[in-house]
Amino acid sequence: MSTFTSSRLHIGLKKANENLSKELRTQSTSKVLKYKPPDWAQDLCGIPAMKLKLSNYNTPIHRWYLPGIPEDFEVYIKRDDLTGCSLSGNKARKLEFLLAEALESGCDSLIACGGMNSNFCRSLTAAGRELGFKSHLFLRSRSLNAEDRPVLGNLEMNFLLGADVYLVPIKSSYEKDILPRMQQLATHLRSNCNMSPYVIPIGGTCTTGLFGHIECFDELKQQGALEDYTDLVCTAGSGSSAAGFCIGNYLNESPMKIHAMAVCDDASYFHGEIMTLLKNVGLQKDGESGVQSQDLIEIVEGVKGLGYGLSTEEELEFVLETAATTGIFLDPTYTGKAAYHMLKRMQTSPESFNGKKILFYNSGSVLGLMDGRMASLLESKDSYHKVHDWMSIDRFPLKST
């Protein structure tokens, strides 16, 4: 094929893809519905006008027999790994509001940011592509050389879904370093590409996205969680789940204690994020009057361990043992660390819990297991890496007891 013919084919395919994306967005607009919040949340400010339906509601709650649970504790698990949207996970809940707003605003592309292992960015890219959006992702990376980064897990999915990825230093501040880049890209897309991008705050943590977790808490309420459990444990990666849960807990006057396991940053950062959201919904005014984040939720530090996206062998072995004994997949970056340290606290400081019936919120992400860390551990552990040579029918591979 000549260079000229190949170039014409590429241009033709690009135009066809643009037309398909436009048609998908047009069709998806009809799926946007008016939103009515739960009765207990109707007086909040900033209530979104619209939402989409992307997930399966009323994800189950059941007993979870984690290895090593003290005898006087009972642990249950909320299975938001089964939302059924874009390889599952709780990110579908906030995306129902964010993508509805993007469609209603007439946008055609998405600009978002997160960590290299971000479940939010992958979920956004997948759900956005189904609706006709092109995604641009700013990912914090320890290496700024793309060739040094293995294309595995969430990053692999992002590439398969056609996202453009922009690497920024691992310690980049969102406000000072990442947001200016996002705004510069948005200006470029508007001026040079005739595009209309929708810019999303880090991890989708904003007032619009918050209502996905307001809805999740209402689901917990309908499932009897406020009466059945003394404590709710969740992962704190961006802060929106924690914020939605503690706001719901406060407005429903529930005695349940909320614990957010900080897998990145620290308590000061997450309390600051929650205080901002409290102010945005009208529960906090000037930093002193109104509701205080510290009174609503415990942010547990010491969970991130070696750092975001880094795991000790003990943490990885916990993820392996949990899957092998309970059938529940945790990912090493987020829920794996949260559950590991929840169990450690039950064993070493049980007084930090309000009671003995704990509900763990599994926010999901099977893809977090596919970034290479678990494969390396499996290959090094004969007890988990059980492969038997039965190439010859005459040679039984197992030893007699």
C-alpha positions, -999 to 999 in steps of 0.1 A, spaced: 0 0 0 14 34 -10 21 61 17 -6 82 0 -32 55 2 -23 46 38 -26 83 48 -60 86 31 -72 54 49 -60 67 83 -78 100 77 -109 81 67 -109 59 98 -103 89 120 -132 107 105 -154 76 109 -144 73 145 -152 109 152 -187 105 136 -193 73 156 -183 91 188 -206 119 180 -235 95 174 -228 77 206 -229 110 226 -262 119 209 -278 86 218 -264 87 253 -279 121 260 -313 104 259 -302 82 288 -297 112 311 -324 114 337 -335 140 363 -320 133 397 -339 133 430 -317 129 461 -327 108 491 -351 126 515 -324 131 541 -302 149 516 -327 172 499 -315 203 519 -279 200 508 -265 225 484 -250 217 450 -274 188 442 -268 177 406 -297 181 382 -291 149 362 -276 114 364 -270 84 342 -275 47 352 -242 29 347 -242 4 376 -262 -23 392 -277 -11 424 -280 -29 458 -247 -47 456 -248 -74 482 -236 -75 518 -225 -108 534 -203 -122 561 -166 -123 553 -145 -149 570 -111 -132 568 -82 -153 581 -69 -140 614 -101 -122 626 -102 -121 664 -129 -144 678 -150 -116 692 -152 -97 659 -176 -103 630 -166 -88 596 -190 -83 567 -183 -69 532 -202 -46 509 -196 -58 474 -192 -27 453 -167 -48 432 -199 -61 417 -214 -29 403 -211 -44 368 -198 -13 351 -165 -13 332 -150 -42 350 -168 -32 382 -159 -10 411 -175 19 430 -162 46 405 -194 40 385 -214 57 412 -197 91 408 -194 87 371 -232 85 368 -232 122 378 -200 134 362 -207 120 328 -243 131 329 -230 167 334 -205 163 306 -232 151 282 -256 179 292 -228 204 288 -222 193 252 -187 182 259 -169 156 236 -138 147 256 -127 141 292 -96 154 310 -88 137 343 -60 128 366 -49 103 392 -22 79 402 -6 55 378 -28 27 392 -59 49 393 -91 29 391 -110 61 386 -91 70 355 -96 35 340 -133 34 349 -138 69 335 -120 60 302 -141 28 298 -175 43 306 -166 75 287 -157 55 256 -191 37 257 -208 71 257 -186 85 229 -160 105 248 -122 106 242 -101 106 274 -70 125 283 -54 112 315 -27 129 337 -10 101 357 15 105 385 45 84 377 78 75 394 94 73 360 88 100 334 101 78 306 70 60 292 93 32 279 103 23 315 67 18 325 53 -18 319 19 -16 302 -1 -37 327 -33 -35 347 -52 -2 346 -26 14 323 -30 -14 298 -68 -9 298 -64 29 293 -43 23 262 -67 -3 249 -95 22 253 -77 48 232 -68 72 260 -40 97 257 -18 95 288 4 124 301 30 115 328 37 139 356 61 135 386 48 113 414 49 141 440 31 166 418 6 188 436 -28 188 420 -35 225 425 0 237 417 13 212 391 -14 191 376 -44 214 373 -24 241 353 -14 214 328 -50 202 325 -62 237 319 -35 243 293 -45 211 275 -81 221 276 -73 254 260 -53 237 233 -81 212 225 -106 241 222 -83 263 202 -66 239 179 -88 208 177 -123 224 179 -131 201 209 -151 208 240 -133 191 270 -149 184 304 -122 188 331 -126 166 362 -109 172 395 -84 146 408 -102 112 413 -135 128 405 -136 143 440 -160 172 437 -195 181 447 -211 166 416 -192 133 421 -199 133 458 -236 125 452 -226 90 439 -215 82 474 -245 100 490 -265 75 469 -244 46 481 -249 55 517 -286 56 511 -283 21 496 -265 10 528 -294 25 548 -320 6 529 -300 -26 535 -301 -21 572 -264 -13 577 -270 16 601 -287 -8 625 -267 -40 618 -231 -27 621 -211 -7 646 -183 4 622 -178 11 585 -143 8 570 -135 22 536 -104 30 515 -93 67 512 -77 72 479 -92 105 467 -116 111 496 -150 112 479 -162 78 493 -152 88 528 -169 122 524 -201 107 511 -203 82 539 -195 105 568 -221 131 555 -247 104 552 -239 91 586 -242 126 601 -274 135 584 -290 102 595 -278 106 630 -263 71 629 -241 59 658 -219 39 633 -183 49 633 -166 56 599 -129 47 594 -111 57 562 -78 39 555 -55 64 539 -35 46 512 -19 78 501 -14 113 516 -22 118 553 -51 127 576 -46 164 572 -50 161 534 -82 141 536 -98 161 563 -91 192 541 -108 175 511 -138 165 532 -140 200 548 -141 215 513 -170 192 503 -188 200 536 -186 236 527 -198 230 491 -229 212 503 -237 238 529 -227 220 561 -196 241 568 -193 278 566 -160 294 576 -139 266 589 -151 270 625 -189 271 625 -208 241 612 -198 205 609 -161 194 614 -146 166 594 -126 154 625 -159 149 643 -174 128 615 -147 103 605 -114 88 616 -87 90 589 -63 61 597 -27 69 588 2 44 584 -18 24 558 2 35 527 33 18 541 61 20 515 41 45 495 13 47 470 13 17 447 42 0 466 36 -31 488 55 -51 513 56 -89 508 34 -94 538 7 -71 523 8 -90 490 7 -124 508 -24 -111 526 -41 -104 493 -31 -139 481 -44 -156 512 -76 -136 512 -84 -147 476 -74 -183 482 -95 -187 514 -125 -164 509 -128 -160 471 -127 -122 474 -103 -102 452 -86 -72 468 -61 -50 449 -27 -43 464 -29 -6 459 -62 2 476 -85 -23 492 -57 -48 499 -39 -23 521 -71 -11 537 -83 -46 547 -48 -57 558 -45 -27 582 -82 -31 594 -73 -66 605 -41 -55 622 -61 -29 642 -86 -55 653 -57 -76 666 -36 -48 682 -60 -20 690 -96 -33 692 -106 -3 713 -103 19 681 -136 4 669 -170 14 680 -180 -22 684 -174 -57 671 -195 -59 639 -175 -43 611 -186 -36 576 -158 -34 550 -166 -15 519 -150 -32 489 -147 -5 463 -134 -31 437 -108 -34 409 -96 -67 397 -73 -50 374 -52 -38 403 -40 -74 406 -26 -73 371 2 -48 374 29 -75 379 33 -75 417 11 -104 423 25 -125 394 60 -121 408 49 -133 442 29 -162 428 59 -174 409 80 -174 440 55 -192 462 52 -229 456 22 -231 480 2 -209 457 18 -217 423 4 -253 421 12 -266 386 14 -304 382 31 -323 353 6 -348 340 18 -348 304 19 -386 305 -13 -404 313 6 -432 329 23 -410 355 0 -399 383 14 -365 395 3 -365 432 21 -383 460 3 -408 481 -3 -398 518 
